[in-house]
């Protein structure tokens, strides 16, 4: 029995397991990176939605107040008797 009959299968087996390990580590790192960017993206989307929601609510509030004041202080047909 030659040494190559023993060492070559062991060598290729070790190389295969090393490649599988590094592949798993690479995919693990890629998955963690994707999870990190997903969390960052979700956080950015949440803050953007909160910011635009607040801006939209503020704009809607001011528009409502503006139009209410305009209607209250307007002449007919929207006249409510407050403005002259």
C-alpha positions as CSV (number, residue, x, y, z in Angstrom):
1,X,0.0,0.0,0.0
2,X,1.5,3.3,-1.1
3,X,1.4,6.5,1.0
4,X,-0.6,8.2,-1.8
5,X,-3.4,5.7,-1.2
6,X,-3.7,7.0,2.4
7,X,-2.7,10.6,2.2
8,X,-4.5,11.7,-1.0
9,X,-8.0,10.9,0.2
10,X,-7.3,12.4,3.6
11,X,-5.8,15.5,2.0
12,X,-8.8,15.9,-0.3
13,X,-11.2,15.2,2.5
14,X,-9.5,17.9,4.6
15,X,-9.5,20.3,1.7
16,X,-13.1,19.6,1.1
17,X,-14.0,20.2,4.7
18,X,-11.9,23.4,4.8
19,X,-13.6,24.6,1.7
20,X,-17.0,23.8,3.2
21,X,-16.1,25.6,6.4
22,X,-14.8,28.7,4.6
23,X,-17.9,28.6,2.4
24,X,-20.1,28.4,5.4
25,X,-18.2,31.2,7.1
26,X,-18.4,33.3,4.0
27,X,-22.2,32.8,3.7
28,X,-22.5,33.4,7.4
29,X,-20.7,36.7,7.0
30,X,-22.7,37.6,4.0
31,X,-25.9,36.8,5.8
32,X,-24.9,38.9,8.8
33,X,-24.0,41.7,6.4
34,X,-27.4,41.4,4.7
35,X,-29.1,41.4,8.1
36,X,-27.2,44.4,9.2
37,X,-28.0,46.3,6.0
38,X,-31.6,45.1,6.2
39,X,-31.8,46.5,9.8
40,X,-30.2,49.7,8.7
41,X,-32.5,50.1,5.8
42,X,-35.5,49.3,7.9
43,X,-34.3,51.9,10.5
44,X,-33.8,54.5,7.7
45,X,-37.3,53.7,6.3
46,X,-38.8,54.0,9.7
47,X,-37.2,57.3,10.4
48,X,-38.1,58.6,6.9
49,X,-41.7,57.4,7.4
50,X,-41.9,59.0,10.8
51,X,-40.3,62.2,9.5
52,X,-42.6,62.5,6.5
53,X,-45.6,61.4,8.6
54,X,-44.9,64.2,11.0
55,X,-44.3,66.7,8.2
56,X,-47.5,65.6,6.5
57,X,-49.5,65.7,9.7
58,X,-48.0,69.2,10.4
59,X,-48.9,70.3,6.9
60,X,-52.4,68.9,7.2
61,X,-52.9,70.6,10.5
62,X,-51.7,74.0,9.2
63,X,-53.7,73.6,6.1
64,X,-56.8,72.8,8.1
65,X,-56.2,75.7,10.4
66,X,-55.6,78.0,7.5
67,X,-58.7,77.0,5.6
68,X,-60.8,77.0,8.7
69,X,-59.6,80.6,9.4
70,X,-60.2,81.5,5.8
71,X,-63.7,80.1,5.8
72,X,-64.6,81.7,9.2
73,X,-63.4,85.1,8.0
74,X,-64.7,84.9,4.5
75,X,-67.6,86.7,2.9
76,X,-70.7,84.8,1.7
77,X,-71.3,82.0,0.8
78,X,-68.9,80.8,3.5
79,X,-69.6,83.6,5.9
80,X,-70.2,82.5,9.5
81,X,-70.5,86.0,11.0
82,X,-67.1,86.3,12.5
83,X,-65.3,88.4,9.9
84,X,-66.3,91.6,8.3
